[in-house]
């Protein structure tokens, strides 16, 4: 599935008063509101797209002109910095992931000409810098996104013959580019993320898919996007044997990490499952260990005290567990900033009304 479809479907059609630019009181990736709490007014809501989307949007403004102008040296330097730092956003997503997303993500209504134009720009980079792992992984990421775009995000029986044909052709291009990337001396964790999407699209055997996961995590154990893709792979719609198979994998890994790291990992994975709508009613139907989920989000907020992402998720799940006072306190911290990767205007306002109800 193209990696931005879920987010776009949430964002489109909302009725926020969007500022022309991000508020000066917001920090990209953490979104720190002003310390002064003004009286709440629904007319003053500010849309915040989530930590990964916010950083991706910021990077697009910087990276796409560099790509267009062929300033590959700057792109290489930025990628190397993100790879070396291994810095994570509150959601667990690496900033490196957002770098690739900024270069390869396309608008939902992009035309074939726009897709091919971006492809040509990435191909020129790979041709110019034949030993660049970054250029080849970015090109492969674009190919695999274009392949899933042809398929669409519906079930298999809804895909047209032409959609299957185009997907197959584009996945072959992805495979070719990934083979070139694999032959290079330098390695990148995002290579394995892209390979997972290829393996899912080409129906690779389970053992081959799991080897990709194992190799990717051996290179970068905290590259959460590999786990997020693995969770999707384990859904019954794809290759999972039961709706809860993902949970057994996540719990095992969380227990292996132990302590705060294990709880934080567990919470990040559970939040991803919630947002991907794998359950009709996540709160009632999922096998989630609620104290551990809440504990993990509290750890996340302790480490990222200004994070709207962490405050929003903790607020939401505390509310669903009936912790009204904690939910209210978190809404006071959140203020007017609405994380649109989590809820709509009405959802936010209704939840807030419940929290403040006497």
C-alpha positions in Angstrom: 0.0 0.0 0.0 1.4 3.4 -0.9 2.7 4.8 2.4 0.8 8.0 2.4 -2.7 7.0 1.4 -3.9 6.5 5.0 -2.7 9.9 6.1 -4.1 11.7 3.1 -7.5 10.1 3.5 -7.6 11.5 7.1 -6.4 15.0 6.1 -8.6 15.6 3.1 -11.8 17.5 3.6 -11.3 18.8 7.1 -12.6 22.2 8.1 -9.7 23.8 9.9 -8.7 27.4 9.8 -5.3 26.6 8.2 -2.6 29.2 8.6 -0.6 30.1 5.5 2.5 28.8 7.3 3.0 26.8 10.5 2.4 28.8 13.6 5.4 30.4 15.1 4.5 28.7 18.3 5.0 25.3 16.8 8.2 23.3 16.4 8.4 20.9 13.5 8.4 17.3 14.8 7.3 18.2 18.3 4.9 21.1 17.8 5.5 23.1 21.0 2.5 25.4 21.6 2.8 28.8 23.4 3.3 28.3 27.1 0.5 30.9 27.8 -2.9 29.2 27.8 -5.5 31.4 26.2 -9.2 30.6 26.7 -10.3 27.8 24.4 -12.3 28.7 21.3 -13.2 26.3 18.5 -12.6 29.1 16.0 -8.9 29.2 16.9 -8.0 25.6 16.0 -4.7 25.0 14.3 -4.1 22.0 12.2 -0.9 20.0 12.8 -0.3 17.1 10.4 1.6 14.9 12.8 5.3 14.7 13.5 6.4 12.7 10.5 4.2 14.6 8.0 5.3 18.0 9.4 9.0 17.1 9.0 8.4 15.6 5.6 6.6 18.8 4.4 9.5 20.9 5.8 12.1 18.8 4.0 10.2 18.8 0.7 10.7 22.6 0.6 14.4 22.1 0.9 15.0 18.8 -0.9 12.9 19.1 -4.1 14.7 22.2 -5.3 18.0 20.5 -4.7 16.8 17.5 -6.8 15.4 19.7 -9.5 18.7 21.7 -9.7 20.9 18.6 -9.6 22.6 19.6 -6.4 23.3 16.0 -5.5 26.2 16.7 -3.2 23.9 18.5 -0.7 21.3 15.7 -0.9 24.1 13.1 -0.2 25.3 15.2 2.8 21.9 15.5 4.3 21.1 11.8 3.9 24.4 10.9 5.5 23.6 13.1 8.4 20.2 11.5 9.0 21.6 8.0 8.7 24.4 8.8 11.2 22.2 10.5 13.7 19.6 7.8 13.7 17.3 10.4 15.3 13.7 9.4 15.9 10.5 11.4 16.1 8.1 10.8 19.0 6.2 8.3 16.8 9.4 6.3 16.4 9.9 7.2 12.8 13.4 8.1 11.8 14.1 11.5 10.3 15.9 9.5 7.6 12.5 8.0 6.6 11.1 11.5 6.2 14.0 12.4 4.0 13.1 9.7 1.6 9.4 10.5 1.9 10.1 14.1 1.0 11.8 13.0 -2.2 9.5 10.3 -3.3 6.0 11.0 -2.0 3.5 12.3 -4.6 0.2 14.2 -4.2 -2.8 11.9 -4.3 -4.0 13.4 -7.5 -0.6 13.6 -9.2 -0.8 12.9 -12.9 1.2 10.2 -14.7 3.3 13.0 -16.2 4.2 14.3 -12.7 5.1 10.8 -11.5 7.4 10.3 -14.5 9.0 13.7 -14.1 10.0 12.9 -10.5 11.1 9.5 -11.6 13.3 11.1 -14.3 14.9 13.4 -11.7 15.7 10.5 -9.4 17.0 8.4 -12.3 19.3 11.3 -13.3 20.7 11.4 -9.7 21.3 7.6 -9.7 22.9 7.8 -13.2 25.2 10.6 -12.2 26.2 9.0 -8.9 26.4 5.3 -9.6 27.8 4.4 -6.2 25.2 6.4 -4.2 23.1 4.2 -2.0 20.8 7.2 -1.3 20.0 7.8 -4.9 19.3 4.2 -5.7 17.1 3.7 -2.6 15.2 6.9 -3.4 14.6 5.7 -7.0 13.5 2.3 -5.8 11.1 3.9 -3.3 9.6 6.0 -6.0 9.2 2.9 -8.3 7.5 0.9 -5.6 5.2 3.8 -4.7 4.2 4.1 -8.3 3.5 0.4 -8.5 1.2 0.4 -5.5 -0.5 3.5 -6.9 -1.4 1.5 -10.0 -2.9 -1.2 -7.9 -4.8 1.1 -5.5 -5.5 0.3 -1.9 -8.5 -1.9 -2.3 -8.8 -5.7 -2.0 -7.4 -7.9 -4.8 -10.8 -8.5 -6.5 -11.2 -4.7 -7.0 -8.0 -4.3 -9.0 -8.3 -4.0 -12.8 -6.3 -6.0 -15.2 -4.5 -2.9 -16.3 -3.8 -2.1 -12.7 -2.2 -5.5 -12.1 -0.1 -5.1 -15.3 1.2 -1.7 -14.4 2.0 -2.8 -10.9 3.9 -5.8 -12.1 6.0 -3.8 -14.6 6.8 -1.1 -12.0 7.7 -3.7 -9.4 10.2 -5.2 -11.8 11.8 -1.7 -12.1 11.9 -1.6 -8.3 13.5 -5.0 -8.1 16.1 -4.0 -10.7 17.0 -0.8 -8.8 17.2 -2.6 -5.5 19.6 -5.1 -7.0 21.8 -2.3 -8.0 21.6 -0.8 -4.5 22.4 -4.1 -2.9 25.7 -4.3 -4.9 27.0 -1.1 -3.4 29.4 -1.0 -0.5 27.3 1.5 1.6 24.1 0.2 3.3 20.9 2.0 4.3 18.1 0.8 6.5 15.5 2.3 4.2 16.6 -0.2 1.5 14.9 -2.9 3.6 11.8 -0.9 4.1 11.4 -0.5 0.3 12.2 -4.2 -0.2 9.4 -5.1 2.2 6.9 -3.3 -0.1 8.4 -5.1 -3.1 8.1 -8.5 -1.4 4.5 -7.8 -0.4 3.6 -6.7 -4.0 5.3 -9.8 -5.6 4.0 -12.2 -3.0 7.4 -13.4 -1.8 7.5 -16.4 0.5 7.2 -15.8 4.2 10.8 -16.9 4.9 12.2 -14.5 2.3 10.2 -11.6 3.7 11.3 -12.4 7.3 14.9 -12.5 6.2 14.6 -9.0 4.8 13.2 -7.9 8.2 16.0 -9.7 10.1 18.7 -8.2 7.9 17.2 -4.7 8.1 16.9 -4.7 11.9 20.4 -6.1 12.2 21.6 -3.0 10.4 19.3 -0.6 12.2 17.4 -2.1 15.2 15.4 1.1 15.9 14.2 1.7 12.3 10.6 1.4 13.3 9.2 1.7 9.7 10.5 -1.9 9.2 8.4 -3.1 12.1 5.4 -1.0 10.9 5.6 -2.7 7.5 6.0 -6.1 9.2 2.8 -5.5 11.2 1.0 -4.9 7.9 2.4 -8.1 6.4 1.0 -10.1 9.4 -2.6 -8.9 8.8 -5.0 -11.7 7.6 -5.6 -9.6 4.5 -2.0 -10.4 3.5 -0.1 -13.3 5.1 -1.2 -13.4 8.8 -3.0 -16.4 10.2 -5.1 -14.5 12.7 -6.0 -10.8 13.4 -3.8 -10.8 16.5 -0.7 -12.3 15.1 1.0 -8.9 14.9 0.5 -8.6 18.6 2.4 -11.7 19.4 5.4 -10.4 17.4 5.3 -7.0 19.0 4.9 -8.3 22.5 7.8 -10.7 22.0 10.1 -7.9 20.8 8.9 -5.5 23.5 9.6 -8.2 26.2 13.0 -8.8 24.7 13.9 -5.1 24.9 12.4 -4.8 28.4 12.0 -1.8 30.7 11.2 1.6 29.2 12.5 0.8 25.8 10.2 -2.2 25.6 7.1 -0.3 26.7 7.9 2.6 24.3 8.3 0.2 21.4 5.0 -1.5 22.3 3.1 1.7 22.5 4.5 3.0 19.1 3.5 -0.3 17.4 0.0 -0.3 19.0 -0.6 3.3 17.9 0.3 2.4 14.3 -2.1 -0.5 14.4 -4.9 1.8 15.6 -4.2 4.4 12.9 -4.1 1.7 10.2 -7.6 0.7 11.2 -6.9 -3.1 11.3 -9.8 -3.4 13.8 -13.3 -2.1 13.4 -13.1 -1.2 17.1 -9.5 -1.1 18.3 -10.5 -0.3 21.9 -12.9 -3.3 22.2 -11.5 -5.8 19.8 -7.7 -5.6 20.0 -5.6 -7.7 22.4 -3.7 -4.7 23.6 -2.2 -4.6 27.1 -3.7 -1.2 28.1 -1.5 -0.4 31.1 1.6 -1.1 29.0 0.3 1.1 26.1 -0.4 4.0 28.5 2.9 3.5 30.2 4.7 3.5 26.9 3.0 6.8 25.9 3.9 8.3 29.2 7.5 7.4 28.6 7.3 8.9 25.1 5.9 12.2 26.6 8.7 12.2 29.2 11.3 12.0 26.5 9.5 14.4 24.2 7.8 16.8 26.6 6.6 19.2 23.9 5.3 16.5 21.6 1.7 17.1 20.3 1.9 13.5 18.9 2.5 12.0 22.3 0.1 14.3 24.1 -2.7 13.5 21.6 -2.3 9.7 21.7 -2.0 9.7 25.5 -5.0 12.0 25.8 -7.1 9.8 23.5 -6.3 6.4 25.1 -6.6 7.7 28.6 -10.0 9.0 27.7 -11.1 5.7 26.4 -10.0 4.1 29.6 -12.2 6.5 31.6 -9.3 8.6 33.0 -11.2 11.9 32.6 -8.9 14.1 34.7 -5.8 13.1 32.9 -7.5 13.5 29.6 -8.6 17.0 30.6 -5.1 17.9 31.8 -3.7 16.8 28.5 -6.2 18.8 26.5 -5.1 21.8 28.4 -1.5 21.0 27.3 -2.6 20.5 23.7 -4.5 23.8 23.6 -5.8 24.6 20.1 -3.4 22.3 18.2 -5.3 19.5 16.4 -3.1 16.6 15.2 -4.9 15.8 12.0 -3.1 12.5 11.7 -5.2 11.3 14.7 -8.5 13.0 14.6 -10.9 15.3 12.7 -12.3 18.6 14.0 -15.5 17.1 15.2 -13.7 14.1 16.9 -11.4 16.5 18.7 -14.2 18.8 19.9 -16.5 16.0 21.0 -13.7 14.3 22.9 -12.7 17.5 24.5 -16.4 18.3 25.5 -16.5 14.9 27.3 -13.3 15.5 29.2 -14.5 18.9 30.5 -18.0 17.8 31.3 -18.8 18.3 35.0 
